[in-house]
């Protein structure tokens, strides 16, 4: 009976030792990772809340990233619109000159600036192409190409729809302007000037004739109207930029809040973890000593 009871006690002591070692391992993991459990499965009743919080945080960070990309595109759009506005201003100033040769020289430079602005790319895509981002939205490479086109609008090949990005569960934002929206009026002014230069009252070469002067004075108003139209698009883009910046901030705050919530649910109090580790280590020592003593118990001392 003594042998049987001693064996059972040793077996129980071994179980205690293994349990204590497991507790040491878990406490050490908590100290190392700072987490209550190494994965969601070990979070017990918190698992469902943690999974939901992680999902919500991932969505918020995804929306923030998308909004930041849209914001970067709008910054590039703003720069391109500024260049387009400069082109309109350059054309208007050129039309106030009294030398026809100078006017056409400046007009060609202004056209090239406008064309480059409308051909602006961001991340490999044409920003004024709409949903068609792989093709240059303006096909005219010179004033001669404008003259050859039936209308100024025919030199644009952008899509009719603006691209859009989902920036929240319930909100989708258009992310760009279209080349024909911002450039048709200005290209029409370039086209009329080039057609006049190639017509019966042209070319603009040397001092202006009375007819040329009268034409230019009337055309300046059209260029100013084109400039005003571009300015409206600058304002529209700026308003969208402000909205997108607000969305970026909102999604960042949401992600930060959810990160804190996740921490509350899964992070361990390090002081508590250290105390638990010390207690578990002490329990291992005691269990190891108990098992060692019991495993060496024998009837020999009583038989001597």
N, C-alpha and C positions, 0 to 999 in steps of 0.2 A: 504493500500500500504506500509505503514511503517513497519507493522508486516511482510509482505511478503519479503521485501528487507532485513530486519534484519535477518530473517530466512535464506535467501540465503547467506548472508555474514557470518553468524555463520557456515553454512554448508561448505563454502569455507575455513573458518579458521580451521575447523576440518580436512579437507583434507590436508591443509598445515601442520598441527600438525602431522598427521599420516606420511606424507612424510618426515618430519624432523626427526621423531623418527626412521624411517627406515634408513635414512642417518646416524644417530647416531649409530645404530646397525651395519651397514656395516663398518663404520669407526672404530668402536671398534673391530670388527672381524679382520680387517686389522692390527690394532695395536697388537692384540693378536697373530695372526698367522704369521704376516710378509708377507702375500701373498695378491695379488690383489683381488683374489677370492678364495672361499673355495674349489672349484673343477674346472675341465676343462670346464664345461658347462658355468661357469661364466667368462671365459677368453675372450669371444667375438671373435674378428678376430684372436687372438693368438691361439685359440683352436687347429687348424690343425697343426701349427708349434710345439706347446707343445706336442701333441700326438706323432708326429714323433720323437721329441727329446727324450721323455721318452722311446719310443720303442728302439731307437738306443742306449741309455745309458744302458737299461736293457740287450741288446744283448752283449754290450761291457763288462759289469760286469759278464755276464754268461760265455763269452769266457775267461775272466781273471781267473775266478774261475776254469774252466776246465784246463787251462794252469798251474795253481798252483798245481792242483792235479797231472797232468802229471809230473810236475817238482819234486814233492815229491816222486813219483814212481821212477823217474830216479835217485834221490839221493840214494834211497834204492838199486836200481840196481847197482849203482857205488860201494856201500859198499859190495854187494854180489860178484861183479866181483873182487874186491880186495881180498876177502877171497878165491875165486877160484884161483887167481894168487898165493896167499900164498900156497895153496895146491900143485900147480904145482912146486913151488920152494922147498917145503918140500920134495916132491917125488924125485926131482933131487938131492937134498943134501943127502937124504937117500941112493941113488944109488952110492954115492961116498964112502960109508963106506966099511969096509973090513970084517965086521961080518954079516953073513946072518940073524941071529936072530934079530939083531938090524934093519936091512934093512926092514924086513917084519913088525916088530912092528911099525916103522915109516911110512911105506906105508899104514898100516891100519888106522893110525891116519890121514894121509893126505887124504885118501879116505873119511873118515868120515867128514872132513872139507869141501871137495869138494861137497859131497852129501848134507850137510847142506846148503851150499851156493846156490846150484841149487834148493833147496827146500824153498828158502826164500819167505815169504809172505808179502804183503803190503795191508792193509785194508781188510784182510780176503781172498785175492786172491794170487795165486802163480804167481810171477812176470815173471817167465820164461815159463809159460804154454801157452803163446800165447792167442788165443781167448778161450782156455779151461782153465779157472782159478780155477775150483773147484777140480781138481785132481793134486796130486804131479806129476810133469813132469818126475821124475826119479823113477823107480820102484826098482832098485837095492839097497838093504840095507847092503850088505857086498861084499867083494871080491869074495866070493863063488857064489853069485848071478851073478856077472859079468862073471865068468867062465862058468856058466850054460847057459848064453845067447848066441845065435848063433853069434851075432856081438855086438859090443859096442853100436851101434845105436839102437839096439832092446830094450835097457833098458829105452829109452825115449818115453813118451806118450804125449808130448805136441802137440798142433795143428800145422798145417803147416803155419798158418797165424798169423802175429802180430796184436794185437789190435790197433785201431786207434781212435783218438779224433778230433773232429772238433773244431779248435781254432780261426777261423775267417770265414767270409762269403765265402771266396774263398780258404781256406787253411785247410787241414786235415793232422794231424801229427801221424805217427806210434809211439806207446808209450812204446814199450818194445822189448826185445831180446828173442830168443827162446833157450830152454835148450839144444837141440841137436846142435844148432849153436855154442854155447860157450863151451859145455862140451864133445862132442863126442871124440875129439882127446885125451883129458886128460883121459877119461874113457877107451879109447882103450889102452893107456899106462898102466893103472892099470890092465886091463884085461890080457895083454901080460905078465906082471910081475907075476900075480897070476897063469896063465896057466904054465909059466915056473917053478914056485915053485912047482906046482902039477905034472909036467912032469918028464920025465926020468932023466933029469939033476938036478932035485930038490931033496929035498927041500932046501931052503936057511936056513941053520941051522949050526951055528958056522962059522969057517973061510971059505972064498970063495974058490971054486975050480977054476982052470984056465978057464974052460968053462963058469962058472958063471960070472967070472970077465969080460971075453970077451963080453958076452951077455950084461952085464950092461953098459959097455963102449959104445956099439953101441946104446943101448936104451936111453941113456941120451940125445942124439941128438933129438930123437923123443919127449921127454918130453920138451926140450927147444922149439921145433917147436910148441907144444901145448901151451906153455906159451906165445909165440909170437902171436898165434892166439887169445888168451884171451886178450892180450894187444891191439890188433886191435879193439876188441869189446869195450874195455875201452875207446879208442879214439872215436869210433863211438857214444857211449853213451854220452861222454862229449860234442861232437859237437851238438848233439840233445838237450842236457841240455842248452847250450848257446843259441840255437835258441828259445827254449821255454821261457827262461828268458827274451829274447828280446820281445817275444809276450806278456808276462805278463806286461812288462813295457809299451808297445804300447797300449794295451787294457786299462791299468790304466789311461794313459794320455788321451785317447779318452773319457773314462768315466768322468774324471775330467773336460775336456773341455765341454762336454755335460751338466754336472751338472751346470757349470757356465752359459751356454746358457739358460738352464731352469730357473735359477735364474734371469737372465736378463729379461726373458719373464713374469715371474709370481711373482717375489718378489716386494714388495712395498717399496718406499722410506719412511723410518720411520718418518723423519721430515715432509714430505708432509702429511703423514697419521695423525700425531699428530695435524697439523694445520687444516686438514679437520675435525677431530673429534671435535676440539674446536669450529670451525665454525658451525658444525652441532648441537652441544650442545646449542650454542647461538641461533641458529634458532629455536630449540625446545622451549627454554624459551620464545622467542618473540611470537611464534605461540601459545603457551599455554596461555600467557597473553591476546593475541588478542581474542582467542576463549572464554576465561573466561569473558572478558568484553562484547563481543557480545552476549553471551548466557544469560547475565543478563539484557540486554536492555529491557525496558518496557515503555509504554505510561503513566503509573501512575504518574510520576513526572509532566507531562504536564496537567494532569486532576485535579490536586490539586488546 
